[in-house]
Amino acid sequence: MPSDNDNRPSADQLLARLQKEERDSKRGRLKVILGFAAGVGKTFSMLNEAKRRKEERHQDVVIGFVEAHGRAGTVAQIGDLEVVPRKKIEYKGTTFEEMDTDAVIARRPRWVVVDELAHTNVPGSKNEKRYQDVLEIMDAGISVLSAMNVQHLESLNDTVAQITGVRVRETVPDWVLGEANEVVTVDISPRSLINRLHRGDIYAQDKVPQALTNFFTEGNLSALREIVLREVATEVDRSVQDYRTDRRIRQSWQTHEKIMVCISPDKPSSRLLRRGWRIAHRLHADIVAVYVPLVGKPTLEQQAVLENDFQLANRLDIRIERTSGPKVAEALAEYAHKNQVTQIVIGHSGRTRWQEFWQGSIITDLVHRVRGIDVLIVANTVEAE
């Protein structure tokens, strides 16, 4: 069993953590409201929070940039919130208005509302992208309330184009969302959003028919809604893992079921993979297949076993991960603890009693190391494919 000393951060890690904590203590916070389409209520929700902070908490809140798009509800929410005058920029004979980042910093409010985080500033602006303005404001010690749609995340650009047929041109690097102290979503059913569109609450009536046949189909909106809910869930998982890592917590917190199937090159794991998949499907849980590579080059037979298992895992849409360690059980246990596994599926040992006497039992060792995690030992007989 690894001792607590094995989990203590190194001197470099401690120094990096202290430097980050010092920087964060002087830096403004970032709260991002994430949506899946125009009209879900991101700006309304953001302004509602800004008003509550001002009226109920007596905090100094200003608006850096909000575009009402002619929506009466949005205009009403702005109310008497102070608006920092925008900066006018001439470009190709036309005057554009952008957020005046320097004016916001000079005003030094406690919170500033900055909509449309993925916006590209007009040429001649201080920064190319609005998220760069936001980061500069945060570095000045001012907290930011912002909003964006999930399709503007860079890593999802191809996925969104494939689903909707629309290529999003303005994107935000995923690491920017990672800078947020809080990410929340404004949820609404696709059918309700389409009803808002019909009423003219999102676009002018002359643009509604085109929107309904292009981006605002119920299938597109359902897929985008699922993506945003998964993105927020990922952020929650990351926050929990960061908390556990900082406090060296090894015991599993069963906030969400996660199934780990242990596969081995010594014998086929098809039965384990199928059993694990059925458990995960029934519990709506995440599932991963994990293996520990052998010391030395595997035989042709072992390579064939792994290849067949990988192919089955791919057909079942089970992610495969590789981990390593001085002992198989130790490596598997370490993976399980780090990744918040709640159930482990493993096959009966292929070792003889004599081998277990001299080398020890992997299963016994694993069970001893993962107390608090359920372990299911399955008769790992080969099934006909």
Residue pairs with C-beta under 8 A, 6 or more apart in sequence:
1 368
1 369
2 330
2 334
4 248
7 248
7 250
8 248
9 17
17 246
26 141
27 138
27 139
27 141
28 137
28 138
28 139
28 140
28 141
28 142
28 143
28 144
29 138
29 143
29 144
29 181
29 182
30 134
30 138
30 143
30 144
30 146
30 179
30 180
30 181
30 182
31 49
31 143
31 144
31 145
31 146
31 180
31 181
31 182
31 183
31 184
32 117
32 146
32 147
32 148
32 177
32 180
32 182
32 183
32 184
33 42
33 45
33 46
33 145
33 146
33 147
33 148
33 184
33 185
33 186
34 42
34 147
34 148
34 149
34 150
34 183
34 184
34 185
34 186
34 228
34 231
34 232
35 41
35 42
35 147
35 148
35 149
35 150
35 185
35 186
35 228
36 149
36 150
36 151
36 221
36 224
36 225
36 227
36 228
37 149
37 193
37 215
37 216
37 221
37 224
38 149
38 202
38 203
39 193
39 196
39 197
39 201
39 202
40 186
40 187
40 188
40 193
41 186
41 188
42 115
42 147
42 148
42 149
42 186
43 66
43 68
43 74
43 77
43 115
43 147
44 73
44 74
44 77
45 147
45 186
46 66
46 113
46 115
46 145
46 146
46 147
47 66
47 74
47 77
47 78
47 81
47 113
48 77
49 145
50 61
50 63
50 81
50 111
50 113
50 145
51 61
51 77
51 79
51 81
53 59
53 61
53 111
54 60
54 61
54 81
59 110
59 111
60 109
60 110
60 111
61 81
61 82
61 109
61 110
61 111
61 112
61 113
62 81
62 82
62 83
62 84
62 104
62 107
62 109
62 111
62 112
62 113
63 78
63 81
63 82
63 83
63 84
63 112
63 113
64 84
64 99
64 100
64 101
64 104
64 112
64 113
64 114
64 137
64 144
65 86
65 98
65 99
65 113
65 114
65 115
65 116
65 130
66 74
66 78
66 83
66 113
66 115
67 115
67 116
68 74
68 75
68 78
70 204
71 201
71 202
73 201
81 113
82 109
84 99
84 100
84 103
84 104
84 107
84 112
85 100
85 103
86 97
86 98
86 99
86 100
87 97
87 98
87 99
87 100
87 103
87 125
88 95
88 96
88 97
89 95
89 96
89 97
89 98
89 122
89 124
89 125
90 96
90 124
91 122
91 123
91 124
96 122
98 121
98 122
98 125
99 114
99 130
99 133
101 126
101 127
101 133
101 136
101 137
102 126
104 112
104 137
104 142
105 136
105 137
105 140
105 142
108 140
108 141
108 142
109 142
110 142
110 143
111 142
111 143
111 144
111 145
112 137
112 142
112 143
112 144
112 145
113 144
113 145
113 146
114 130
114 133
114 134
114 137
114 144
114 145
114 146
115 146
115 147
116 130
116 147
116 148
117 130
117 131
117 134
117 146
117 147
117 148
117 152
117 172
117 176
118 129
118 130
118 131
118 148
118 149
118 152
118 170
118 171
118 172
119 129
119 130
119 170
120 128
120 129
120 130
120 170
121 127
121 128
121 129
121 130
121 133
126 133
127 133
127 136
129 172
131 172
131 173
131 176
134 144
134 146
135 176
135 179
137 144
138 144
138 179
148 172
149 224
149 228
150 156
150 224
150 227
150 228
150 231
151 157
151 160
151 164
151 168
151 224
151 227
152 168
152 170
152 171
152 172
153 171
153 172
153 174
153 177
153 231
154 171
154 172
154 173
154 174
155 174
156 227
157 167
157 168
157 171
159 227
160 166
160 168
160 224
160 227
161 167
161 168
163 220
163 223
163 224
164 214
164 215
164 220
164 223
164 224
165 214
166 214
166 215
177 183
177 231
177 235
178 238
180 235
183 231
183 232
183 235
184 232
185 228
185 229
185 232
187 225
187 229
189 225
190 218
190 221
190 222
190 225
191 218
193 202
193 216
193 221
194 212
194 216
194 218
194 221
196 202
197 203
197 208
197 211
197 212
197 216
198 208
200 208
202 211
203 211
237 256
237 340
240 253
240 255
240 340
241 340
243 249
244 253
244 340
250 337
251 372
252 336
252 337
252 340
252 341
252 342
252 372
252 373
253 340
254 342
255 340
256 285
256 286
256 340
256 342
257 280
257 283
257 284
257 285
257 286
257 342
257 343
258 285
258 286
258 287
258 288
258 339
258 340
258 341
258 342
258 343
259 276
259 279
259 280
259 283
259 285
259 286
259 287
259 288
259 341
259 342
259 343
259 344
259 345
260 276
260 287
260 288
260 289
260 290
260 332
260 335
260 336
260 339
260 341
260 343
260 344
260 345
261 269
261 272
261 273
261 275
261 276
261 287
261 288
261 289
261 290
261 318
261 345
261 346
262 269
262 272
262 289
262 290
262 291
262 332
262 344
262 345
262 346
262 347
262 366
263 269
263 272
263 273
263 289
263 290
263 291
263 306
263 309
263 313
263 320
264 291
264 305
264 347
264 350
265 291
265 293
265 294
265 298
265 302
265 303
265 305
265 306
266 302
266 305
266 350
267 305
267 347
267 350
267 380
267 382
268 305
268 308
268 309
268 380
268 382
268 383
269 289
269 309
269 347
269 380
270 308
270 309
270 312
270 382
270 383
270 385
271 347
271 378
271 379
271 380
271 381
271 382
271 383
272 345
272 346
272 347
272 378
272 380
273 289
273 309
273 312
273 313
273 316
273 318
274 312
274 316
274 383
275 345
275 376
275 378
276 287
276 289
276 318
276 345
277 287
277 316
277 318
279 285
279 287
279 343
279 345
279 376
280 286
280 287
285 342
285 343
287 318
287 319
288 318
288 319
288 320
288 321
288 339
289 309
289 313
289 318
289 319
289 320
289 321
290 320
290 321
290 322
290 323
290 332
290 335
291 306
291 320
291 321
291 322
291 323
292 322
292 323
292 324
292 325
292 328
292 331
292 332
293 322
293 324
294 302
298 306
308 385
310 320
312 385
313 319
313 320
321 335
323 331
323 332
323 334
323 335
324 331
325 331
325 334
327 365
328 362
329 362
329 363
329 365
329 366
329 369
330 365
330 369
332 344
332 366
333 366
333 369
333 370
335 341
336 344
336 370
336 373
337 370
341 373
342 373
342 374
343 373
343 374
343 375
343 376
344 366
344 370
344 373
344 374
344 375
344 376
345 376
345 378
346 363
346 366
346 375
346 376
346 377
346 378
347 377
347 378
347 379
347 380
348 363
348 377
348 378
348 379
348 380
349 356
349 361
349 362
349 363
351 359
351 361
351 362
363 375
363 377
366 375
367 375
